[in-house]
Amino acid sequence: MSKKKVALNLLDDLVQDGTAIVEVNPWLIPATVAVATVPVAVWIASRARTRNLKKQLQIERERTKQLILQQEGGHHHHHRGRAVPKQLAE
């Protein structure tokens, strides 16, 4: 018998065994679906929470920038050019 036929026979046996188990225990179908669904639901919820937290962080950063600008009187100083190093004490 070829390897392909052996594999197909094994697969057929597994399907028949699985079908027999489900016929005897039909409650396994919703339990199996639930076991497969829970990780996906947790992943979706965590992605939504992460997105919300990132948005909150972005809002807080913008709020902080606005407060700094208000404290400076609306003037924001830009330092351009090269910084001049301080002279070393001799």
C-alpha positions as semicolon CSV with decimal commas, in nm:
position;residue;x (nm);y (nm);z (nm)
1;M;0,000;0,000;0,000
2;S;0,136;0,346;-0,088
3;K;0,199;0,617;0,169
4;K;-0,081;0,825;0,020
5;K;-0,335;0,544;0,065
6;V;-0,218;0,481;0,421
7;A;-0,253;0,849;0,503
8;L;-0,601;0,864;0,349
9;N;-0,707;0,552;0,541
10;L;-0,577;0,707;0,863
11;L;-0,763;1,028;0,787
12;D;-1,084;0,838;0,715
13;D;-1,046;0,649;1,044
14;L;-0,996;0,977;1,233
15;V;-1,302;1,134;1,071
16;Q;-1,513;0,828;1,153
17;D;-1,386;0,826;1,512
18;G;-1,454;1,200;1,544
19;T;-1,802;1,160;1,399
20;A;-1,876;0,876;1,640
21;I;-1,756;1,082;1,936
22;V;-1,974;1,379;1,834
23;E;-2,276;1,152;1,784
24;V;-2,234;1,022;2,138
25;N;-2,144;1,364;2,287
26;P;-2,313;1,641;2,083
27;W;-2,227;1,900;2,350
28;L;-1,866;1,886;2,224
29;I;-1,955;2,100;1,921
30;P;-2,043;2,423;2,110
31;A;-1,766;2,357;2,362
32;T;-1,510;2,327;2,083
33;V;-1,641;2,641;1,914
34;A;-1,619;2,829;2,245
35;V;-1,263;2,713;2,305
36;A;-1,168;2,838;1,959
37;T;-1,362;3,167;1,994
38;V;-1,237;3,282;2,335
39;P;-0,877;3,358;2,229
40;V;-1,002;3,556;1,928
41;A;-1,237;3,758;2,149
42;V;-0,958;3,831;2,397
43;W;-0,730;3,941;2,113
44;I;-0,995;4,175;1,969
45;A;-1,067;4,327;2,311
46;S;-0,699;4,383;2,383
47;R;-0,646;4,549;2,042
48;A;-0,940;4,783;2,108
49;R;-0,806;4,867;2,455
50;T;-0,458;4,934;2,319
51;R;-0,600;5,162;2,050
52;N;-0,799;5,357;2,310
53;L;-0,495;5,394;2,537
54;K;-0,280;5,519;2,248
55;K;-0,545;5,776;2,163
56;Q;-0,562;5,891;2,527
57;L;-0,183;5,924;2,535
58;Q;-0,190;6,130;2,217
59;I;-0,458;6,359;2,365
60;E;-0,258;6,404;2,687
61;R;0,058;6,488;2,494
62;E;-0,129;6,751;2,295
63;R;-0,283;6,890;2,613
64;T;0,064;6,913;2,770
65;K;0,196;7,097;2,464
66;Q;-0,092;7,343;2,484
67;L;-0,031;7,407;2,855
68;I;0,339;7,472;2,791
69;L;0,253;7,716;2,514
70;Q;0,006;7,896;2,743
71;Q;0,265;7,923;3,020
72;E;0,517;8,071;2,776
73;G;0,266;8,334;2,674
74;G;0,200;8,181;2,336
75;H;0,561;8,222;2,217
76;H;0,747;7,912;2,128
77;H;1,121;7,957;2,094
78;H;1,307;7,766;1,826
79;H;1,680;7,729;1,870
80;R;1,843;7,721;1,532
81;G;2,197;7,676;1,430
82;R;2,477;7,503;1,608
83;A;2,507;7,509;1,985
84;V;2,817;7,694;2,102
85;P;3,014;7,485;2,351
86;K;3,111;7,651;2,679
87;Q;3,476;7,738;2,727
88;L;3,665;7,501;2,951
89;A;3,809;7,658;3,266
90;E;4,184;7,692;3,239
